[in-house]
Amino acid sequence: MTAATRAHSGGLGWLALLAIGALVAVTISVPDVGEVTLGEHAVTRHGQEAWTVREAVQTGGPGGHWRCKDGKEYVIRHLGGEDWAVMVVRGGHEITAFVIHDRGYLRKILEEDGCSNGWSHP
């Protein structure tokens, strides 16, 4: 009986560690924004694209940072061709992250959300 109890307790210990790990928020450093807490929506909705965007916004490169009237921020990086990495942030929390394959559509989104980077659009 003692061996079974110890094995069971050890299993609960791992379960407790996993639960604690799940509570720890994952953050990344985003240039011009600071620390951003990653959300679940981006990966749930956009899969691997979300990870591509997260890597692109961390490494920098061509693109920019747009602030919108409603408090949202768009962090955009050019991936090449017509592909743009887009991370949407509000209050230091990632709302979503996805790839847009049309620069004109990206401009339309920024205009509709009342966003500006201070001087131009992508």
BELFENCOR-V459734 format. One record per backbone hydrogen bond with DSSP energy under -1.0 kcal/mol. NH is the residue of the N-H (numbers start at 1). CO is the residue of the C=O. E is the energy in kcal/mol with one decimal. If there is no record, write none. Layout:
<<NH,CO,E> <NH,CO,E>>
This chain:
<<5,1,-2.1> <6,2,-2.4> <7,3,-2.4> <8,4,-2.2> <9,5,-2.6> <10,6,-2.5> <11,7,-1.8> <12,8,-1.9> <13,9,-2.0> <14,10,-1.8> <15,11,-2.0> <16,12,-2.5> <17,13,-2.1> <18,14,-2.4> <19,15,-2.2> <20,16,-2.4> <21,17,-2.5> <22,18,-1.9> <23,19,-1.0> <28,36,-2.2> <30,34,-2.9> <33,30,-2.1> <34,30,-3.2> <36,28,-2.9> <37,92,-2.9> <38,26,-2.9> <44,40,-2.5> <45,41,-3.1> <46,42,-2.6> <47,43,-1.7> <49,46,-1.5> <50,47,-1.3> <52,48,-2.1> <53,49,-2.6> <54,50,-2.5> <55,51,-2.0> <56,52,-2.2> <57,53,-2.8> <58,54,-1.3> <59,55,-1.9> <60,56,-1.2> <64,76,-2.8> <66,74,-3.0> <67,116,-2.6> <68,72,-2.8> <71,68,-1.7> <73,89,-2.6> <74,66,-2.7> <75,87,-2.9> <76,64,-3.0> <77,85,-2.1> <78,62,-3.0> <79,83,-2.6> <83,80,-2.4> <84,100,-2.9> <85,77,-3.3> <86,98,-2.8> <87,75,-2.6> <88,96,-2.8> <89,73,-2.9> <90,93,-2.5> <93,90,-1.5> <94,37,-3.0> <95,88,-3.5> <96,88,-1.3> <98,86,-2.5> <100,84,-2.8> <106,102,-2.0> <107,103,-2.4> <108,104,-2.0> <109,105,-2.2> <110,106,-2.2> <111,107,-2.5> <112,108,-2.8> <113,109,-2.0> <114,111,-1.3> <115,110,-2.7> <116,67,-2.3>>
